Amino acid sequence: MTRRPRRRDLLEAAIEGALQPGRFIAYRAGWDFVSSLEGVAGQLAKLVHAEPERAVALYETFLAGCYEKAQELDDSAAPSGRSS
């Protein structure tokens, strides 16, 4: 029996697109980056009531990716007085 490749979840793809794994996010690009994350979070929020199990799994992926990406963000041009 031949297995067909698993169909990619569109929200999973949106999470990956927003987080841009492996890509450095410069300080100046921070607002656009956060805006794209907020867009994905809004899509996930809509999923909670319709498909709660799927929403939980995607939220876990999203949050793990956010924590990982936070370690990569450039804060070298952040206002003075803020520690990194």
N, C-alpha and C positions, 0 to 999 in steps of 0.2 A: 504494500500500500504506500503510495507516494503522498507525502504531506505537502499541502500548499503552504507557502510562506504566510506567516501571521500577518494579517492586515494591520497596518500601522494606525494607531489611534490618532485622530486629528488634533486632539487637545495635547497629547503627548508631543506631537510635532510642534505645536504652538509653544509649549513649555521650552523645548529645546531651542527653538528659534529665538525666543525672548531672552533666554539665558546666554546664548551664544558661547557654548562651551569651547574652550581653547582660544577664545578671542579676548584680547586685552581691552578693557573698557576704560578709556581715559577720563579724567575728571570732567572735561568739557562735554563729554557724551553721556554723563550721568543722568541728566534729566530725561533724555530720550530713552535711555535704558530702563529707568524706573517706570516711565510711562508705559513701556511695552510690558513690563511685569504686571503693572496694575491692570492692563487689558486682559492678560491671561487670568489673573485672579478673579476678575469679573466674570469671565467665562466659566471658571470653576465654580463660582458661587451659584450660578444658574443651574448647575448640574446637581447640586446637593439634594434637592427634593425629588428630582426625577430619577436619578441613579446614584443613591448614596454610597454604595460599595465602590463603584467606579470613582466617584468624587474623592473618597478617602484615599484610595490608591494614588490618584493623580495629585492630590494635595501633598501627600508624603513625598512624592517625586519632586514636586515644585519646591517645597520647603527645603528639602535636602540640597537641591540645586542652588537655591538662594543662599544658603549658608556657605556652600562651597564657593560660589561666585563672590561673596562678600570678602573672602580672603584675597581675591585677585584685584579688587578695585583699587584704582590709583587715587590716593588722597594727598599726594605730594603738593598739590596746588590749593589745598584746603586753607580757609582763613586761619590766620595766626591765632595761637591760644588753644587750638584744638590738637590734641595728641592723636597719634595714629595707632 
